[in-house]
């Protein structure tokens, strides 16, 4: 089975009550890896929690593009053993024109070079608007990728790609090995996050997504979940173990 991880944003309410307990619960579930977010705000706390639970963070989310001190974020990642730093969001208004997209890609290229100095990879995670917005007849995300240097990586959120009107599996095949990670989530493709479901239970063709990115790390995530999110995560992991081979 390919490598699996879980985005800690999924359990953000539990993190507020105790990071150590939440990470330990995910480890007991069977996750050897987690994907923290905003880890640079409390590096010591994350290091203690990861060490205590016996898990590693292969990747982590942080607002690098908006930061006045990206070096500090990369240094925090290196301290935690994170090897891939992902910027999780650039708002829709910055994806409207070809010039905007090219400018954004150039900044990502520069930050990727800065990350490389520390032995890290840097990349971007999409939402729906990078796909629903068209630039010169193409998905804005495709135009963006066309401007990226080879070392820049992607974490494709396959749910949001579908919500944005893209064929997520075709997108993954087109981007190839640049896709280091994928967010595995399911639900209705109307974008109603309250109706997200465990993998294999919604409208996303999760099987096709997995087949299109066989080497990418599978990161389970829920933006929201109507039930116990730990149960939803466990059901997604069980589905992956049964179907992702």
ChimeraX attribute file (.defattr): number of C-alpha atoms within 10 A of each C-alpha:
attribute: neighborCount
match mode: 1-to-1
recipient: residues
	/A:1	10
	/A:2	13
	/A:3	14
	/A:4	22
	/A:5	27
	/A:6	26
	/A:7	24
	/A:8	24
	/A:9	18
	/A:10	19
	/A:11	23
	/A:12	15
	/A:13	13
	/A:14	17
	/A:15	15
	/A:16	9
	/A:17	10
	/A:18	12
	/A:19	20
	/A:20	19
	/A:21	15
	/A:22	21
	/A:23	28
	/A:24	19
	/A:25	14
	/A:26	22
	/A:27	17
	/A:28	12
	/A:29	15
	/A:30	15
	/A:31	20
	/A:32	19
	/A:33	23
	/A:34	23
	/A:35	23
	/A:36	22
	/A:37	20
	/A:38	14
	/A:39	20
	/A:40	22
	/A:41	13
	/A:42	10
	/A:43	16
	/A:44	13
	/A:45	13
	/A:46	19
	/A:47	18
	/A:48	14
	/A:49	19
	/A:50	22
	/A:51	14
	/A:52	13
	/A:53	18
	/A:54	15
	/A:55	19
	/A:56	20
	/A:57	22
	/A:58	21
	/A:59	28
	/A:60	25
	/A:61	25
	/A:62	22
	/A:63	17
	/A:64	24
	/A:65	18
	/A:66	11
	/A:67	11
	/A:68	8
	/A:69	10
	/A:70	17
	/A:71	15
	/A:72	14
	/A:73	22
	/A:74	28
	/A:75	17
	/A:76	19
	/A:77	26
	/A:78	17
	/A:79	14
	/A:80	23
	/A:81	16
	/A:82	21
	/A:83	21
	/A:84	25
	/A:85	28
	/A:86	24
	/A:87	21
	/A:88	20
	/A:89	17
	/A:90	18
	/A:91	10
	/A:92	13
	/A:93	10
	/A:94	13
	/A:95	24
	/A:96	15
	/A:97	15
	/A:98	15
	/A:99	12
	/A:100	15
	/A:101	22
	/A:102	18
	/A:103	15
	/A:104	18
	/A:105	21
	/A:106	16
	/A:107	13
	/A:108	24
	/A:109	20
	/A:110	15
	/A:111	20
	/A:112	22
	/A:113	18
	/A:114	17
	/A:115	25
	/A:116	16
	/A:117	10
	/A:118	14
	/A:119	12
	/A:120	20
	/A:121	24
	/A:122	27
	/A:123	26
	/A:124	23
	/A:125	20
	/A:126	22
	/A:127	22
	/A:128	20
	/A:129	22
	/A:130	28
	/A:131	24
	/A:132	20
	/A:133	19
	/A:134	18
	/A:135	20
	/A:136	9
	/A:137	8
	/A:138	12
	/A:139	20
	/A:140	23
	/A:141	22
	/A:142	17
	/A:143	20
	/A:144	21
	/A:145	19
	/A:146	14
	/A:147	16
	/A:148	20
	/A:149	15
	/A:150	11
	/A:151	14
	/A:152	23
	/A:153	25
	/A:154	26
	/A:155	27
	/A:156	24
	/A:157	22
	/A:158	28
	/A:159	31
	/A:160	27
	/A:161	24
	/A:162	25
	/A:163	22
	/A:164	22
	/A:165	16
	/A:166	18
	/A:167	17
	/A:168	25
	/A:169	20
	/A:170	14
	/A:171	21
	/A:172	25
	/A:173	16
	/A:174	13
	/A:175	17
	/A:176	16
	/A:177	15
	/A:178	19
	/A:179	22
	/A:180	20
	/A:181	27
	/A:182	26
	/A:183	23
	/A:184	29
	/A:185	26
	/A:186	27
	/A:187	23
	/A:188	18
	/A:189	19
	/A:190	13
	/A:191	15
	/A:192	12
	/A:193	18
	/A:194	14
	/A:195	16
	/A:196	24
	/A:197	25
	/A:198	24
	/A:199	27
	/A:200	19
	/A:201	17
	/A:202	16
	/A:203	16
	/A:204	25
	/A:205	18
	/A:206	23
	/A:207	14
	/A:208	14
	/A:209	21
	/A:210	23
	/A:211	14
	/A:212	19
	/A:213	22
	/A:214	18
	/A:215	16
	/A:216	23
	/A:217	23
	/A:218	24
	/A:219	23
	/A:220	26
	/A:221	29
	/A:222	27
	/A:223	16
	/A:224	16
	/A:225	21
	/A:226	11
	/A:227	10
	/A:228	9
	/A:229	20
	/A:230	18
	/A:231	13
	/A:232	21
	/A:233	25
	/A:234	18
	/A:235	17
	/A:236	22
	/A:237	25
	/A:238	16
	/A:239	15
	/A:240	22
	/A:241	13
	/A:242	10
	/A:243	13
	/A:244	16
	/A:245	10
